[in-house]
Amino acid sequence: MKPFLYADGTILPIRQDNVDTDVIIPQRWLVTIERNGLADGFMGGWRYDERGQPRTDCVLNLPAYRRPAIVVAGQNYGCGSSREHAVWAHQQFGIRAIVAVSYGPIFYENCLKNGLLPVILPSEQVAVLMRQALEQPGSGCRVDLVTQSVIGSDGVCYPFIMDTGRRQLLLDGIDDIDLALRYASEIGDFQQRQQRNYPWLT
């Protein structure tokens, strides 16, 4: 996993609450266990009509929003099933951070484990960022994990809070497997002690 320091780029405004993981990556795109090839399926039900043609009224198909780096969304973003593909689809589409009022808990954890930064801000601050993105298509913001702040297109800075341990793992680019490997020797010693002291458990 690559270290995450900041994301800087165009905002993709998702002006809807309770966007679930089936919306983020519809089931028909879940035909792979690989992380590649999921960009086309990102919000696929919204982006394409029943013939597979781009919907002209979908914000994701408007030229100003076609290469976003940051999603700004409302409440309960990423609710629903636990599919990890929902996180991968964001990343394949070029999204590096999400700013929302709240998240589905499993989606939030999957983001952290895959290096996609989920930031939580109060609803009134999210509303300002959303309005800027809609009134000024193509405008952006900066999500800075080092300073724990979101800076809008108007230069206003919004601080956010994040668990210290999870923040450091993202800054260092360390996932759960990397973290476990750091303690491989201690884990091995523990296993040997368990086998020696409690052989009936093996």
N, C-alpha and C positions, 0 to 999 in steps of 0.2 A: 504494500500500500504506500502511495506517495505521501510525503508530509503535506499537511494542509496549513498554509499560512494565511492566505486571503483569496477571495474571489472578487473579480472586478469585471463588470460587463453589463450587458443589456438585461433589463428586467422582463420576465414573462409574467404578466398579471393573470392569475387564475381567480376570477371574481365569483367564487362559489364555495360554500361550506360543505363539509362532509364529502370531499372528493375521495372515493375509495380506490383500492388498489386494482379493482377490475376496470375502472375508468382509466387509471394511469397506464396499465398494460393489459388490454383485454385478453381473455383466455385463448383466443385463436392464435396469439403470438407466443404462447407458452409451449413451444414445441422443441425447445432446446434447453440444455443445462449450461450452455456457454453464456458468457457475458456479451459477446459480440452479436450484432444483427438485430438489436432490439430498438434502435432509434426509430425505425419506421413504425413500430407499434406504439410508441409513446403517445398517450392520449388518442389512440387510433380510432376509437369510436366517435370522438369529436372531430377529428381531422378529416375523416373520409366518409363519403356517403355510401349507400348500399352497393354501388357499382365500383367502389374503390377509388372514386375521384375526390380530390381535395375539396372540402367545403369552403366556399368563399367567405362565409360569415364567421369562420372560426379564427380566433385570435392567433392561434399557432400557425396559420397559413398566411397571415399578413406579412408583407416584406419586412416591416420594421422589427418584427419579433422572431424572425426565422433563425437567428443565431444567438439565443439567450444564454446567459451564464448563471442567472439567479431567478428562481421562482418566488413570487410573492403570492401568498394564499391566505385563506381565512381560517376558520376553526376546523379542527378534527381532520386535518389533511393526512391522507394515507391511511384512513380507517379501513376496516374490512379484513380480508384474508391476509395471511402472513407471507405472501409470495415475495421472495427477495428480488425477483425480476423487476419489481416496481422501482427499486432503487437503481438497479443496473440500467433500466430504460432511461431514467433521468441522466445518468452519467454518459450513456451512449449518445444522448441528444445534445450533450454539451453542458448540462447543468452541473454546477459545482457546489451550490448552496441553495437552501430554501429558507425563506423567512415567512413564518406563519404564526397565527395566534395560538394554535395547539395542534397536536399530531395524534394519530393512532399510535398507541404505545409500541406495538411490534414494529411498525414501519420506522418509528423514531430510532429504535435500537438497531434495526438493520442499516439505517443510514450511518450511524456511528461506526458500525463494524465494517463498512465498505468505503469510508472516507468521503461520504456526502454529508456536508455540514447542515444540520437542522437547527435553525435559530428560532427562539421564541421571543416575540415582542408583544406588548399590549395591543389590543385591537385598534385603539386610536392611532398608534404609530404605524401599524400595518396599513390602515386606511389612507394615511398620508402617502406612503410609498406606492400604494395601489393607484391612487389618484394621479400621482406624478407620471406613472407608467402609462396610464390610459390617456391622459391629456397631452403627454409628450411622447408619442410612440418612438421607441428606440432609445429612450433615456435609460440610464443605468444607475447602479449604486455599487458600493464597495462593502463587502462583508469581510471584516478583519478579525481573525481568531486571535492574533497576537494581542491586540488592544481590546478585544471583545466588544466590538462596536460595528454598527451598520451606518454607513454614511450615505444619505440620499443624494439625489441629483442637485438639490439646492444647497448641499454642504452641511446640512443639519446632521448631527451625530446622535445615534441612539445606542446606548450601552445595553448589552445583554449579559445574562448570567448563565454559566455552564458549569457542570460538575468538573472539579479541578483535575481529577484523574482521567476522565474521558477526554478533556481538552488536551492534556499532555500527550495522550496516545495519538491524537490526530496531528498535533504539531510535530511529533516524532515520526509519524507514518508507520505506526505499529498496530497491527490487528491482533485479534485474540490468539491466533496461532503463534505469531511472533512473540507475544507475551509469554505464552506457555513454554516456548523453546528457551526463553531466558532462564527458566527454572527447571530445565530438563534434568540437570544433575540432582537437584533436591527432590524432584519427583521420583527419579530412579531410586534414590536412597530410601525414600518413604515406602516405595513398593517392596523393596527388599526387607525392610523392617517388618512390614505387614505380613509378608510371606513367612518370615522367620518366627514372629511372635504369635501369629494366628494362622497356622497352616491349614486349618479347616475351612478358612474363607476362600481358599484358592480353588 
